[in-house]
Amino acid sequence: MPFCGHLAVRDVSGSTAGVTAYADWRQEFCTGGTALHGGYFMALADGIGAAAAAYHLPMGVGTSTIKSKTNFLRSASEGELTIVATPIHTGRRTIVVQTDIYRAGGKFASRTTQTQAVLSPTAEA
């Protein structure tokens, strides 16, 4: 996922149980003042959530987000973010992932629930 390279995510680890990753507060990801932009939270959740879904895909099959809902609970204005994505449904056609983001000090900052479509394998060109 080339786009995720722009999100400054690091230390990604995962398994079929879920994916955990970290990111640091950076000014270029802020809205007015020092608060991280909500779109940044959503992009983190989408990327790490898709990574969690990928552990449940057959070989050669992709995934794409078809629905995403985010609740913002607290802002983040400094320090490290912890992103934890947990699959809550792993079906043949869809995978639902819940991604929680915690700000520095372990305070719960956002929760995203997303539905990933399980895509058919593409034919070789």
PANU-939789 format. One line per 4 residues: for each residue x, y, z of N, C-alpha, C, CB. Coordinates in nm, 4 decimals. Each point is the difference from the previous one (the first is absolute). Glycine has a CB too. Layout:
! PANU-939789
X/Y/Z/X/Y/Z/X/Y/Z/X/Y/Z  ...
END
This chain:
! PANU-939789
0.0847/-0.1175/0.0000/-0.0847/0.1175/0.0000/0.0895/0.1240/0.0000/-0.1860/-0.1243/0.1225  0.2219/0.1734/-0.2376/0.0922/0.1146/-0.0074/-0.0469/0.1219/0.0794/0.0663/-0.0821/-0.2233  -0.1966/0.1101/0.2237/-0.0506/0.1171/0.0727/0.0388/-0.0059/0.1470/-0.1912/0.0158/-0.1604  0.1862/-0.1338/0.2199/0.0298/-0.0126/0.1430/0.1433/0.0404/0.0327/-0.1677/-0.1832/0.0133
0.2553/0.1794/-0.1121/0.1367/0.0455/0.0223/0.0071/0.1472/0.0363/0.0761/-0.1730/-0.1587  -0.1770/0.2498/0.1225/-0.0033/0.1435/0.0303/-0.0540/0.0286/0.1404/-0.0310/0.0442/-0.2436  -0.0188/-0.1458/0.3121/-0.0628/0.0204/0.1312/0.0982/-0.0106/0.1164/-0.2088/-0.0897/-0.0971  0.3338/0.0573/0.0691/0.1052/-0.0094/0.1022/-0.0319/-0.1048/0.1057/0.0523/0.2399/-0.0388
-0.1084/-0.3525/-0.0044/-0.0286/-0.1116/0.0902/0.1278/-0.0799/0.0186/-0.2431/-0.0105/-0.0737  0.2609/-0.0442/0.1934/0.1201/-0.0795/0.0275/-0.0339/-0.1187/0.0893/0.1428/0.2056/-0.0232  -0.0514/-0.2962/0.0332/-0.0101/-0.1156/0.0901/-0.1324/-0.0737/-0.0151/0.1495/0.1184/0.1594  -0.1839/-0.1533/-0.2811/-0.1242/-0.0725/-0.0262/0.0237/-0.1476/0.0293/-0.0720/0.1686/-0.1768
-0.0170/-0.2282/0.2558/0.0065/-0.1433/0.0253/-0.1413/-0.0551/-0.0044/0.2096/0.0241/0.1413  -0.2227/-0.1483/-0.1851/-0.1340/-0.0535/-0.0102/-0.0067/-0.1498/-0.0147/-0.0615/0.2115/-0.0979  -0.0619/-0.2588/0.1063/-0.0337/-0.1411/-0.0159/-0.1487/-0.0048/-0.0320/0.1841/-0.0801/0.1617  -0.2414/-0.0389/-0.1676/-0.1435/-0.0104/-0.0244/-0.0813/0.0633/0.1131/0.0416/-0.2097/-0.1302
0.0186/0.2274/0.2471/-0.0708/0.0617/0.1135/-0.0104/0.1512/-0.0129/0.0805/-0.1857/0.1431  0.0061/0.2472/-0.2264/-0.0047/0.1442/-0.0169/0.1358/0.0589/-0.0318/-0.1909/0.0055/0.1553  0.1912/0.1268/-0.1733/0.1227/0.0716/-0.0353/0.0166/0.1172/0.0963/-0.0202/-0.0676/-0.2452  0.1423/0.0893/0.2890/0.0349/0.1149/0.0835/0.1098/0.0782/-0.0710/-0.0638/-0.1230/0.2144
0.0525/0.2552/-0.2094/0.1002/0.0869/-0.0621/0.0108/0.1278/0.0833/-0.0481/-0.0950/-0.2327  0.1489/0.1740/0.2006/0.0254/0.1240/0.0731/0.0284/0.1125/-0.0979/0.0894/-0.1295/0.1961  -0.1216/0.2497/-0.1539/0.0320/0.1204/-0.0765/0.0250/0.1122/0.1009/-0.1412/-0.0745/-0.2023  0.2232/0.1699/0.1637/0.0303/0.1131/0.0875/-0.0713/0.1248/-0.0486/0.2227/-0.1002/0.0555
-0.2631/0.1845/0.0389/-0.0596/0.1289/-0.0324/0.0980/0.0760/-0.0880/-0.1332/0.0052/0.2172  0.0793/0.0557/-0.3241/0.0809/0.0837/-0.0897/-0.0832/0.1189/-0.0435/0.1332/-0.1996/-0.0806  -0.0725/0.3156/0.0776/-0.0700/0.1236/-0.0336/-0.0698/-0.0085/-0.1358/0.1672/0.1251/0.1364  -0.1049/-0.1901/-0.2339/-0.0595/-0.0045/-0.1339/-0.1296/-0.0811/-0.0057/0.2290/0.0234/-0.0919
-0.2640/-0.0955/0.1985/-0.1249/-0.0761/0.0043/-0.1064/0.0709/0.0839/0.1319/-0.2110/-0.0280  -0.1075/0.3363/0.0625/-0.0915/0.0737/0.0876/-0.0996/0.0848/-0.0784/0.1785/0.0038/0.1731  -0.2880/0.0248/-0.1066/-0.0955/0.0987/-0.0460/0.0418/0.1309/0.0668/-0.1920/-0.1716/-0.0321  0.1027/0.2648/0.0572/0.0379/0.1226/0.0691/0.0637/-0.0305/0.1350/-0.1854/0.1209/-0.1165
0.2853/-0.0475/0.1520/0.0666/-0.0222/0.1274/0.0879/-0.1238/-0.0041/-0.1899/0.1114/0.1154  0.1836/-0.1893/-0.0083/0.0875/-0.1169/0.0116/-0.0755/-0.1322/0.0003/0.1574/0.1426/0.1250  -0.2871/-0.1409/-0.1466/-0.0804/-0.1233/0.0010/0.0143/-0.0739/-0.1331/-0.1636/0.1060/0.1609  0.1861/-0.2364/-0.1525/0.0068/-0.0802/-0.1222/-0.1339/0.0041/-0.0724/0.1735/-0.1501/0.1046
-0.1691/0.1571/-0.2354/-0.1187/0.0077/-0.0851/-0.0778/-0.1320/0.0059/0.1176/0.1652/-0.1523  -0.2485/-0.1555/0.1547/-0.0842/-0.1185/0.0013/0.0228/-0.0896/-0.1199/-0.1666/0.1294/0.1258  0.1952/-0.0711/-0.2402/0.0288/-0.0785/-0.1188/0.1247/-0.0852/0.0162/-0.1093/0.1757/-0.1352  0.2051/-0.1272/0.2142/0.1196/-0.0786/0.0278/-0.0371/-0.1229/0.0817/0.1426/0.2076/-0.0075
-0.2262/-0.1888/0.1102/-0.0469/-0.1138/0.0793/-0.0703/-0.1014/-0.0898/-0.0247/0.1485/0.2023  -0.0609/-0.0989/-0.2922/-0.0753/-0.0888/-0.0878/0.0915/-0.0745/-0.0969/-0.1959/0.1536/0.0194  0.2962/-0.0851/-0.0714/0.0945/-0.0652/-0.0908/0.0812/-0.1068/0.0724/0.0125/0.2103/-0.1351  0.0304/-0.1813/0.2586/0.0706/-0.1003/0.0793/-0.0881/-0.1227/0.0204/0.1312/0.1812/0.1155
-0.2558/-0.1577/-0.0745/-0.0919/-0.1102/0.0269/-0.0269/-0.0808/-0.1267/-0.1047/0.1340/0.1844  0.0884/-0.0675/-0.2978/-0.0277/-0.0694/-0.1247/0.1187/-0.0875/-0.0405/-0.1514/0.1880/-0.0705  0.2704/-0.1349/0.0777/0.1183/-0.0760/-0.0397/0.0293/-0.1171/0.0914/0.0897/0.2071/-0.0956  -0.0909/-0.1829/0.2258/0.0306/-0.1070/0.0958/-0.1153/-0.1006/0.0046/0.1417/0.1593/0.1372
-0.2655/-0.1099/-0.1515/-0.1151/-0.0912/-0.0068/0.0073/-0.0918/-0.1205/-0.1369/0.1706/0.1164  0.1772/-0.1171/-0.2307/0.0156/-0.0824/-0.1201/0.1093/-0.1040/0.0199/-0.0772/0.1919/-0.1420  0.1834/-0.1538/0.2115/0.1068/-0.0959/0.0297/-0.0530/-0.1137/0.0864/0.1709/0.1835/-0.0158  -0.2565/-0.1514/0.1122/-0.0598/-0.1041/0.0846/-0.0900/-0.0911/-0.0828/0.0096/0.1545/0.1984
-0.0850/-0.0969/-0.2910/-0.0871/-0.0797/-0.0866/0.0828/-0.0932/-0.0881/-0.1710/0.1848/0.0007  0.2852/-0.1379/-0.0463/0.0822/-0.0772/-0.0933/0.0436/-0.1352/0.0565/0.0784/0.2151/-0.0949  -0.0658/-0.2257/0.2267/0.0369/-0.1277/0.0616/-0.1073/-0.1071/-0.0207/0.1324/0.1266/0.1696  -0.2509/-0.0856/-0.2131/-0.1116/-0.0936/-0.0172/-0.0368/-0.0216/-0.1463/-0.0843/0.0716/0.2217
0.1702/-0.0284/-0.3127/-0.0268/-0.0136/-0.1426/0.0688/-0.1230/-0.0568/-0.0235/0.2478/-0.0181  -0.0437/-0.3151/-0.0740/0.0681/-0.1091/-0.0707/0.1138/0.0569/-0.0850/-0.2140/-0.1364/-0.0042  0.3096/0.0533/-0.0287/0.1131/0.0404/-0.0832/-0.0503/0.0585/-0.1321/0.1446/-0.1785/0.1058  -0.0902/0.2937/-0.1448/-0.0339/0.0621/-0.1268/-0.1258/0.0841/0.0004/0.1122/-0.1873/-0.1016
-0.1753/0.2027/0.2173/-0.1249/0.0764/0.0115/0.0285/0.1314/0.0707/-0.1375/-0.2124/0.0058  0.0742/0.3199/-0.0509/0.0185/0.1314/0.0598/-0.1205/0.0429/0.0814/0.1489/0.0594/-0.1883  -0.1396/0.0604/0.2416/-0.1089/0.0555/0.0796/-0.0117/0.1491/-0.0292/0.0348/-0.1743/0.1810  -0.1545/0.2283/-0.1579/-0.0239/0.1429/-0.0177/-0.1056/0.0443/0.1004/0.0610/-0.0120/-0.2465
-0.0407/0.1288/0.3044/-0.0964/0.0529/0.0963/-0.1285/0.0376/-0.0728/0.1868/0.0851/0.1484  -0.3008/-0.1337/-0.0962/-0.1289/0.0363/-0.0587/-0.0866/0.0807/0.0974/0.0120/-0.2063/-0.1411  0.0263/0.2088/0.2685/-0.0720/0.0823/0.0976/0.0938/0.0277/0.1165/-0.2255/-0.0981/-0.0676  0.2195/0.2211/0.1198/0.0844/0.0373/0.1122/-0.0715/0.1042/0.0843/0.2079/-0.0513/-0.1329
-0.2043/0.0322/0.2649/-0.0616/0.0946/0.0938/0.0985/0.0240/0.1129/-0.2359/-0.0775/-0.0578  0.2606/0.2047/0.0872/0.0949/0.0355/0.1050/-0.0671/0.0861/0.1063/0.1878/-0.0127/-0.1655  -0.1644/-0.0234/0.2907/-0.0393/0.0834/0.1134/0.1272/0.0614/0.0570/-0.2054/-0.1443/0.0524  0.2069/0.2776/-0.0436/0.1139/0.0716/0.0580/-0.0329/0.0293/0.1455/0.0646/0.1031/-0.2244
0.0210/-0.1482/0.3154/-0.0268/0.0124/0.1431/0.0891/0.1023/0.0688/-0.0721/-0.2356/-0.0024  0.1956/0.2466/-0.0429/0.0953/0.0971/0.0541/0.0935/0.0422/-0.1119/-0.0134/-0.1016/0.2326  0.0649/0.2223/-0.2226/0.1016/0.0441/-0.0957/0.1370/-0.0495/0.0465/-0.1376/0.2052/-0.0614  0.2334/-0.1937/-0.0276/0.1384/-0.0342/0.0337/0.0872/0.1162/-0.0453/-0.0419/-0.2521/-0.0222
0.1170/0.3085/0.1166/0.0817/0.1179/-0.0289/0.1476/-0.0195/0.0263/-0.1959/0.1345/0.0537  0.2355/-0.2578/-0.0246/0.1410/-0.0278/0.0250/0.0201/-0.1502/0.0135/0.0294/0.2238/0.1135  0.0942/-0.2658/-0.1218/0.0381/-0.1360/0.0341/-0.0358/-0.1083/-0.1004/-0.0242/0.0745/0.2265  0.0269/-0.1951/-0.1757/-0.0179/-0.1201/-0.0802/-0.1458/-0.0440/-0.0055/0.2312/-0.0680/0.0604
-0.2714/0.0192/-0.1763/-0.1305/-0.0636/-0.0173/0.0205/-0.1509/-0.0081/-0.0936/0.2046/-0.1198  0.0020/-0.2789/0.1782/-0.0026/-0.1451/-0.0126/-0.1262/-0.0358/-0.0764/0.1309/-0.0353/0.2168  -0.1167/-0.0419/-0.3234/-0.1120/-0.0376/-0.0855/-0.0175/-0.1507/0.0128/0.0411/0.1939/-0.1628  -0.1628/-0.2374/0.2015/-0.0282/-0.1418/0.0214/-0.1220/-0.0386/-0.0830/0.0986/0.0077/0.2346
-0.0784/-0.0951/-0.3328/-0.1081/-0.0447/-0.0888/-0.0323/-0.1462/0.0295/0.0718/0.1647/-0.1796  -0.2005/-0.1906/0.2068/-0.0448/-0.1338/0.0364/-0.1143/-0.0434/-0.0911/0.0705/0.0388/0.2388  -0.0560/-0.1520/-0.3078/-0.1112/-0.0499/-0.0807/-0.1159/-0.0430/0.0915/0.1621/-0.0759/-0.1809  -0.2836/0.1159/0.1446/-0.1159/-0.0421/0.0795/-0.0954/-0.0884/-0.0808/0.0205/0.2111/0.1332
0.0034/-0.2208/-0.2643/-0.0734/-0.0931/-0.0869/0.0894/-0.0321/-0.1180/-0.2273/0.0922/0.0703  0.2484/-0.2179/-0.0979/0.0834/-0.0401/-0.1126/-0.0784/-0.0980/-0.0867/0.2122/0.0345/0.1355  -0.2914/0.0200/-0.2272/-0.0815/-0.0811/-0.0887/0.0652/-0.0223/-0.1350/-0.1991/0.0860/0.1163  0.1277/-0.1564/-0.2029/0.0514/-0.0277/-0.1340/-0.0061/0.1222/-0.0900/-0.0714/-0.2357/0.0268
-0.0259/0.3250/-0.0037/-0.0183/0.1165/-0.0869/0.0373/0.1327/0.0663/-0.1801/-0.1265/-0.1121  0.1710/0.1321/0.2435/0.0367/0.1226/0.0728/0.0772/-0.0336/0.1271/-0.2031/0.1158/-0.0922  0.2839/-0.0188/0.1328/0.0736/-0.0071/0.1260/-0.0250/0.1323/0.0710/0.1806/-0.1591/-0.0935  -0.2215/0.1526/0.2187/-0.0251/0.1205/0.0791/0.1110/0.0124/0.1041/-0.2527/-0.0170/-0.0357
0.3113/0.1357/0.0417/0.1130/0.0254/0.0896/-0.0313/0.1210/0.0872/0.1627/-0.0982/-0.1677  -0.1282/0.0874/0.2948/-0.0106/0.1132/0.0927/0.1411/0.0473/0.0293/-0.2172/-0.0866/0.1035  0.2424/0.2160/-0.1260/0.1325/0.0559/0.0227/-0.0096/0.1106/0.1043/0.0708/-0.0569/-0.2364  0.0004/0.0379/0.3454/0.0053/0.0986/0.1083/0.1345/0.0710/-0.0042/-0.1570/-0.1384/0.1431
0.1531/0.2691/-0.1229/0.1227/0.0793/0.0052/0.0081/0.0646/0.1384/-0.0049/0.0443/-0.2528  0.1209/-0.0600/0.3148/0.0256/0.0550/0.1326/0.1072/0.1064/-0.0126/-0.0644/-0.2174/0.1132  0.0433/0.3289/-0.0457/0.1004/0.1071/-0.0012/0.1029/-0.0268/0.1098/-0.1697/0.1670/-0.0900  0.2695/-0.0798/0.0980/0.1037/-0.0125/0.1024/-0.0646/-0.0138/0.1377/0.1602/0.1361/-0.1410
-0.1038/-0.2205/0.2228/-0.0548/-0.0223/0.1331/-0.1101/-0.1049/0.0012/0.0574/0.2339/0.0546  -0.0866/-0.2943/-0.1698/-0.0971/-0.1076/-0.0061/-0.1457/0.0424/-0.0031/0.1659/-0.1299/0.1168  -0.1928/0.2590/-0.1323/-0.1388/0.0480/-0.0056/-0.0630/-0.0372/-0.1340/0.0568/0.1910/0.1556  -0.1784/-0.2437/-0.1498/-0.0758/-0.0428/-0.1175/-0.0369/0.1231/-0.0817/-0.0908/-0.2031/0.1227
0.1315/0.2079/-0.2508/-0.0224/0.1189/-0.0825/-0.1059/-0.0202/-0.1083/0.2353/0.0619/0.0440  -0.2381/-0.1786/-0.1087/-0.1000/-0.0232/-0.1042/-0.0267/-0.1482/-0.0188/0.0718/0.2098/-0.1129  -0.1893/-0.2392/0.0578/-0.0363/-0.1370/-0.0377/-0.0593/0.0042/-0.1399/-0.0420/-0.0677/0.2424  0.0962/-0.0148/-0.3288/-0.0494/-0.0129/-0.1370/-0.0461/-0.1430/-0.0218/0.1554/0.1825/-0.0820
-0.2737/-0.1964/0.0267/-0.0478/-0.1306/-0.0426/-0.0110/0.0048/-0.1514/-0.1265/-0.0423/0.2187  0.1923/-0.0509/-0.2853/-0.0010/0.0002/-0.1456/-0.0346/-0.1377/-0.0531/0.1698/0.1832/-0.0017  -0.2334/-0.1819/-0.1133/-0.0317/-0.1232/-0.0708/0.0884/-0.0066/-0.1229/-0.2397/-0.0007/0.0844  0.3088/-0.1098/-0.0989/0.0879/-0.0236/-0.1133/-0.0652/-0.1043/-0.0906/0.2068/0.0578/0.1376
-0.2164/-0.0285/-0.2657/-0.0466/-0.0985/-0.0971/0.1147/-0.0961/-0.0290/-0.1654/0.1648/-0.1023  0.1322/-0.2920/0.0891/0.0960/-0.0998/-0.0443/-0.0123/-0.0036/-0.1517/-0.0138/-0.1391/0.2178  0.1193/0.1819/-0.2867/-0.0032/0.0137/-0.1448/0.0342/-0.1307/-0.0698/0.0613/0.2394/0.0256  -0.1220/-0.2617/-0.1396/0.0346/-0.1167/-0.0809/0.1405/0.0151/-0.0528/-0.2399/-0.0339/-0.0632
0.3114/-0.0760/0.0465/0.1339/0.0099/-0.0588/-0.0089/0.0604/-0.1393/0.0772/-0.1991/0.1337  0.0189/0.2825/-0.1674/0.0004/0.0620/-0.1327/0.0694/-0.0898/-0.1003/-0.0012/0.2270/0.1044  -0.0471/-0.2265/-0.2254/0.0623/-0.0786/-0.1064/0.1299/0.0673/-0.0411/-0.2252/-0.0827/-0.0811  0.3231/0.0041/0.0447/0.1270/0.0561/-0.0465/-0.0205/0.0657/-0.1356/0.1303/-0.1752/0.1272
-0.0651/0.2883/-0.1487/-0.0127/0.0726/-0.1280/0.0854/-0.0640/-0.1062/-0.0461/0.2112/0.1223
END
